[in-house]
Amino acid sequence: MFVPVFQSIYYSFVHRGTSSFTLANYRSVINQSQFNDAFWNTIGITIIGVSLEMILGLVIALMLSRAFRGRGLFRSIVLIPMGVPTLVAGAAMLYFVGFNGYLNKLLLELGIIDVPVYWQQSGLRGMFVIALSDLWKATPLVVLILLAGLEAIPGDVYEAAEVDGANGWRKFWDQTIPLLMPAITMALILRAIDAFRIFDIAMVIAGQAIPVMSSFVYFDYQAGQVNTASAAAVILLLMIVVFVVAYIFLVERRSEVER
């Protein structure tokens, strides 16, 4: 794992075909207009997608943590999207978000829009479509992690809260969320890393119309620009590292304040 990573870092700091140090590769990447689109699209997709996945994942996990007939069957159904290849999932989502897809048809019938919307274009609309396309496949992983965290919470905690007169909302906010924070942190970090590296679903849904950092690296490499592609890859790596470190720092700081 470390060999290609360090090799990419090395290539990003040298002239093509030489071993002389330079920052020209980074300047070349940053000055490209498509890099700016790819950078903000990646951040936007990550924020929108991970937020929706965490909210929906928590709701589903809370539902599946309750005892009811057929719970095992429903748990299995929820996990099915994890087994679907991403390319297949992306191709299937085209029937939903395409120009003549079900989403436009639904919005037209509800009277929300007058003409079909072209969703696969760069900007907030495109970010939302790719995040939505990744949502149904990625959410089961969040559900799995949060469900494990919920089942690890002792029942005595809720019984003690009921004795103190706490209602359902207070139990959720004061007991469930704090005790579930390790699982939330794990799910958030794993999904954020995956979202930053999103590639195949974006390629299937929009191709180069909605560039992301991974596709920017790919097309630069395909064009023979190994050094600039390596520089873009290093920038993507730094984006992931900065997010993970910042989030862990905020969580640890919050834990220290609460203690």
C-alpha positions in Angstrom: 0.0 0.0 0.0 2.8 2.4 0.9 4.8 1.9 -2.2 2.4 3.4 -4.7 1.4 6.2 -2.2 5.0 7.3 -1.7 5.7 6.9 -5.4 2.8 9.2 -6.2 4.1 11.7 -3.7 7.5 11.5 -5.3 6.2 12.0 -8.9 4.2 15.0 -7.8 7.3 16.9 -6.7 9.6 16.2 -9.7 9.7 17.2 -13.3 8.5 14.7 -15.8 11.3 12.2 -16.7 13.7 13.8 -14.2 14.4 13.7 -10.5 14.7 17.5 -10.1 12.4 19.0 -7.4 9.5 21.3 -8.5 6.2 22.6 -7.5 5.1 23.2 -11.1 2.9 20.1 -11.1 0.8 21.5 -8.3 0.6 24.9 -10.0 -0.4 23.2 -13.2 -3.2 21.2 -11.5 -4.6 24.2 -9.5 -4.7 26.4 -12.6 -6.9 24.0 -14.5 -10.5 25.1 -14.5 -11.7 21.5 -14.2 -9.7 21.0 -11.0 -11.7 23.7 -9.3 -15.0 22.0 -10.4 -13.7 18.6 -9.3 -12.5 19.9 -5.9 -15.8 21.5 -5.0 -17.9 18.7 -6.5 -16.0 16.2 -4.3 -16.6 18.3 -1.1 -20.2 18.9 -2.0 -21.0 15.3 -2.8 -19.2 14.2 0.5 -21.2 16.7 2.6 -24.6 16.0 1.0 -24.1 12.2 0.7 -22.6 11.5 4.1 -25.2 13.8 5.9 -28.1 11.9 4.2 -26.5 8.5 4.9 -26.0 9.3 8.5 -29.5 10.6 9.1 -31.2 7.8 7.1 -28.9 5.2 8.5 -29.6 6.2 12.1 -33.4 6.2 11.5 -33.2 2.7 9.9 -30.9 1.4 12.7 -33.3 2.7 15.4 -36.2 0.9 13.6 -34.3 -2.4 13.3 -33.1 -2.3 16.9 -36.7 -2.7 18.1 -38.1 -6.2 18.5 -40.8 -7.1 16.0 -41.8 -10.1 13.9 -39.6 -10.6 10.8 -36.8 -8.3 12.1 -34.1 -10.7 10.8 -35.7 -10.7 7.3 -35.9 -6.9 7.2 -32.2 -6.7 8.4 -31.2 -8.9 5.5 -33.2 -6.9 3.0 -31.6 -3.6 4.1 -28.1 -5.1 3.6 -28.8 -6.4 0.0 -27.6 -3.2 -1.7 -24.1 -3.8 -0.3 -23.8 -6.8 -2.6 -24.8 -5.0 -5.8 -21.7 -4.0 -7.9 -21.4 -0.2 -8.0 -21.4 -0.1 -11.8 -24.7 -2.0 -11.8 -26.1 0.3 -9.1 -25.1 3.4 -11.1 -26.6 2.0 -14.3 -29.9 1.3 -12.5 -29.9 4.8 -11.0 -29.8 6.2 -14.5 -33.4 5.0 -14.9 -34.3 7.1 -11.9 -32.3 10.4 -12.4 -32.0 10.4 -16.3 -33.7 13.1 -18.4 -36.7 10.7 -19.0 -36.3 9.0 -15.7 -38.7 8.3 -12.8 -37.6 11.3 -10.8 -38.6 13.8 -13.5 -41.8 11.9 -14.1 -42.7 12.0 -10.5 -42.0 15.7 -10.2 -44.0 16.5 -13.3 -47.0 14.5 -12.0 -46.8 16.4 -8.7 -46.7 19.7 -10.6 -43.4 20.7 -9.0 -41.7 21.2 -12.4 -43.1 22.1 -15.8 -40.4 20.5 -18.0 -38.0 17.7 -17.4 -34.8 18.7 -15.6 -31.4 17.6 -16.8 -29.8 16.5 -13.5 -26.4 15.3 -14.7 -24.7 18.6 -14.9 -22.0 20.2 -12.8 -23.1 22.2 -9.8 -25.4 21.7 -6.8 -27.9 19.7 -8.9 -25.2 17.3 -10.1 -23.7 16.9 -6.6 -27.2 16.0 -5.2 -27.8 13.4 -8.0 -24.5 11.6 -7.4 -24.9 11.7 -3.6 -28.5 10.3 -4.1 -27.2 7.6 -6.4 -24.6 6.5 -3.9 -27.0 6.8 -1.0 -29.0 3.6 -1.3 -25.8 1.5 -1.8 -23.7 3.1 1.0 -26.4 3.5 3.7 -26.5 -0.2 4.6 -22.9 0.0 5.9 -23.9 2.9 8.1 -26.9 1.0 9.3 -24.8 -2.1 10.1 -22.3 -0.1 12.2 -24.9 2.0 14.0 -27.1 -1.1 14.7 -24.1 -2.8 16.3 -23.5 0.3 18.4 -27.2 0.4 19.5 -27.2 -3.2 20.5 -24.1 -2.7 22.7 -25.9 -0.1 24.8 -27.1 -1.7 28.1 -30.8 -1.7 28.7 -30.2 -0.6 32.3 -29.3 2.8 31.0 -32.8 3.4 29.6 -34.4 1.9 32.7 -32.5 4.3 34.9 -33.5 7.2 32.6 -37.2 6.2 32.8 -37.0 6.1 36.6 -35.7 9.7 36.5 -38.7 10.7 34.4 -37.0 11.0 31.0 -39.3 10.8 27.9 -38.4 9.2 24.6 -36.7 12.3 23.2 -34.6 12.9 26.3 -33.5 9.2 26.3 -32.5 9.5 22.7 -30.6 12.8 23.1 -29.0 12.2 26.6 -28.3 8.4 26.5 -28.5 7.0 22.9 -26.4 9.7 21.1 -23.6 9.9 23.6 -23.2 6.1 24.0 -23.5 5.7 20.2 -20.8 8.3 19.4 -18.0 5.8 18.9 -20.1 4.0 16.3 -21.2 7.3 14.7 -17.5 8.4 14.5 -16.5 5.1 12.9 -19.4 5.2 10.3 -18.8 8.9 9.5 -15.0 8.5 9.0 -15.4 5.3 6.8 -18.2 6.9 4.7 -16.4 10.2 4.3 -13.2 8.5 3.1 -15.3 6.6 0.6 -17.2 9.7 -0.5 -14.0 11.7 -1.1 -12.7 8.8 -3.2 -16.0 8.4 -5.2 -15.3 7.5 -8.8 -17.3 4.7 -10.5 -20.8 5.9 -9.6 -19.9 9.5 -10.7 -18.5 8.1 -14.0 -21.6 6.1 -14.7 -24.1 8.8 -13.8 -22.4 11.8 -15.5 -19.0 10.9 -16.9 -16.8 14.0 -17.3 -19.9 16.3 -17.1 -19.5 16.2 -13.2 -15.8 15.9 -12.5 -14.7 14.7 -9.1 -11.1 14.4 -7.8 -10.8 10.7 -8.5 -12.0 11.1 -12.1 -9.7 14.2 -12.5 -6.8 12.0 -11.5 -7.9 9.2 -13.8 -8.3 11.4 -16.9 -5.0 13.2 -16.3 -3.2 9.8 -16.0 -4.9 8.5 -19.1 -3.6 11.6 -21.0 -0.1 10.6 -20.0 0.3 13.4 -17.4 1.6 11.2 -14.7 3.2 13.9 -12.6 0.2 16.2 -12.5 -2.1 13.2 -11.9 0.1 12.3 -8.9 -0.1 15.9 -7.7 -3.9 15.8 -7.9 -3.9 12.4 -6.1 -1.8 13.9 -3.3 -4.2 16.8 -2.9 -7.0 14.2 -2.6 -5.1 12.4 0.0 -4.6 15.6 2.0 -8.3 16.4 1.8 -9.1 13.0 3.4 -6.4 13.3 6.0 -7.5 16.9 7.0 -11.1 15.8 7.4 -10.3 12.7 9.5 -7.8 14.6 11.8 -10.2 17.6 12.1 -13.2 15.4 13.0 -11.3 13.2 15.5 -9.9 16.4 17.1 -13.4 17.9 17.4 -14.8 14.6 18.9 -11.9 14.3 21.4 -12.3 18.0 22.4 -16.0 17.5 22.9 -15.4 14.4 25.1 -12.9 16.4 27.2 -15.4 19.2 27.7 -18.1 16.7 28.7 -15.7 15.0 31.2 
